[in-house]
Amino acid sequence: QVQYVESGGGMVQPGGSLRLSCSASGFTVSNYAMTWYRQAPGQEREIVAVMSRAGDNVVYHAAVKGRFIMSRDSAINTVYLQMNNLTPEDTARYYCQAAWPTSDIRGHIWGQGTQVPVSS
């Protein structure tokens, strides 16, 4: 059974940093491309970063490029999102998910996410 447990969020001041973790189970993260998403209040969920299956390429949303770093620890089936120089615009709930094929029902499974409020 696919599950995601996101953690590491919390209140942070502008300019601060956080490291989010996503512990996955029910599948092997190194067998799939992995994605970090975020959803701000009243807004659609958006892609923040996508890591290739091989783990050797990450594509970032333009708004976070140069500030966020996505990484993976295959040994513990976990992906990370290092977030630096945070701004109030980064305030959102953050989620991770594997890049399942479009028809795969596992694409409807989400974790609880982790909340990141950025405020002074």
C-alpha positions in Angstrom: 0.0 0.0 0.0 1.4 3.3 -1.1 1.9 5.9 1.7 3.7 9.1 2.1 4.7 10.8 5.3 5.8 14.4 4.9 7.6 16.2 7.8 9.9 19.0 8.6 7.5 21.9 8.1 6.9 24.7 10.7 6.8 28.4 11.1 9.8 30.2 9.7 10.8 33.8 9.2 11.5 35.3 5.7 15.1 34.5 4.7 15.1 31.3 6.8 15.5 27.7 5.8 13.7 24.4 6.3 14.4 20.8 5.2 11.3 18.8 4.3 11.3 15.0 4.3 9.0 12.6 2.6 9.2 9.0 3.7 7.6 6.7 1.2 6.3 3.1 1.6 4.7 0.6 -0.6 7.0 1.3 -3.5 10.7 2.1 -4.1 11.4 5.8 -4.7 14.4 5.0 -6.9 12.1 3.2 -9.4 10.1 6.3 -10.1 10.5 10.0 -10.8 9.5 11.9 -7.6 7.7 15.2 -7.3 7.3 17.8 -4.6 4.1 19.8 -4.8 2.7 22.7 -2.7 -0.7 24.1 -2.3 -1.3 27.6 -0.8 -4.6 28.6 0.7 -7.2 29.1 -2.1 -4.8 28.1 -4.8 -4.3 25.1 -7.0 -1.7 22.5 -6.1 1.5 23.2 -8.1 4.7 21.4 -8.9 7.7 22.6 -7.0 10.4 20.1 -8.1 10.7 16.9 -10.1 13.5 14.4 -9.7 14.2 12.0 -12.5 14.0 8.3 -11.8 17.8 8.0 -12.0 18.1 10.8 -9.5 20.5 12.7 -11.6 18.3 15.5 -12.8 15.9 17.8 -11.0 13.6 20.4 -12.6 12.5 23.3 -10.4 9.6 25.7 -10.6 11.0 29.0 -11.7 9.9 30.6 -8.4 12.1 28.3 -6.3 15.0 27.7 -8.7 18.3 28.6 -7.0 16.7 28.5 -3.5 15.3 24.9 -3.2 17.3 21.7 -3.6 15.6 18.3 -4.0 17.5 15.1 -3.0 16.9 11.5 -2.4 18.2 8.8 0.0 17.3 5.5 -1.6 18.6 3.5 1.3 15.7 4.8 3.5 13.2 5.4 0.7 13.0 9.1 1.4 13.1 12.3 -0.6 14.0 15.7 0.7 13.4 19.3 -0.1 15.9 21.8 1.2 14.3 25.2 1.1 16.5 28.3 1.6 15.9 32.0 1.6 12.2 31.5 2.1 9.7 34.2 1.3 6.0 34.6 2.4 5.1 33.5 -1.2 6.5 30.0 -0.2 3.8 29.7 2.4 1.9 26.5 1.6 1.3 22.8 2.5 4.0 20.7 0.8 3.4 17.2 -0.5 5.4 14.5 -2.3 4.3 11.9 -4.8 5.7 9.5 -7.2 5.2 10.2 -10.9 2.8 7.4 -11.6 1.4 6.7 -15.1 -1.7 8.7 -15.8 -4.0 5.7 -15.6 -2.5 4.4 -12.3 -4.9 4.8 -9.4 -1.9 5.2 -7.1 -1.8 8.7 -8.4 -4.8 9.5 -6.3 -3.0 8.7 -3.1 -1.6 11.7 -1.1 0.0 12.1 2.3 -1.1 14.6 4.8 1.5 17.1 3.7 3.6 19.4 5.9 2.7 23.0 6.5 5.2 25.7 5.9 4.1 29.2 7.1 6.6 31.9 6.3 6.0 35.0 8.3 7.8 37.7 10.3 
